[in-house]
Amino acid sequence: ARDYAVGFPRTRTSPLSSLPVEPRADPEHLAQGNMGVHMADNLAKHLASLEHDHPPLLLFNRTHSKLPPKSDSVQHADSARQLAERCDVVVTSLANDQAVQAVYAELYEGAKIRGKQGKATIFIDTSTLYPTTCGQLEREATKIPGTVYLCAPVFGPPPMAQEAKLVFVLSGDVFAKKKVAPYLVPAIGRRILDVGSDVERAASLKLIGNGTIVWVPLVLL
């Protein structure tokens, strides 16, 4: 299972920062267990290159042994809830719809605490999900003060993740998308395809793209 998570504050005084990472097994990501590692590593390098003093990434994995060692640029969260409590941008990439629903139940508990403190949380979900799952997660997010859910599945195999050349299909709140775009490109990927405010559109496009990738080789055979 790919249950990887990473989080970061944008600045040491910023009210916006946190992240989890990991996509579901599909024709494009079948052997992609290290996707989250590459994405987190590239983001850590990007943050370290910024001129202002930036807090370390906060990482979480349900299998703790899969986390990289702690360092000046990387720290560990004890739970998904703690990750969301401490960060204001959260990027998730999980194995499937069931894993996402379970992890987001914990993440949203952390977001509720931040909401009561007047702090905002933006969740960026890079998992490959059914559109209805994304719609459900967005509706749940709107019930929590200051919380936004963005759907952002990725196209690209592990080598592209390692080279920060992934393509994000992004949908959701327009203002939240503008705030987080610099942490997606060029930090983790090379391009963002913005498909509007309906979070289900990004998920639909990802599934259509995966279907096309599978169908074309079958026709050639």
Buried (B, 14 or more C-beta within 10 A) or exposed (E): BBBBBBBBBBBEEBBBBBBBBBBBBBEBBEEBBBBBBBBBBBBBEBBEEEEEEBBBBBBBBBEEEBBBEEEEBBBBBEBBBBBBBBBBBBBBBBBBBEBBBEBBEBBBBBBBBBBEEEBBBBBBBBBBBBBEBBBBBBEBBEEBBBBBBBBBBBBBBBEBBBEBBBBBBBBBBEEBBEBBBEBBBEBBBBBBEBBEEBBBBBBBBBBEBBEEEEEEEEEEE
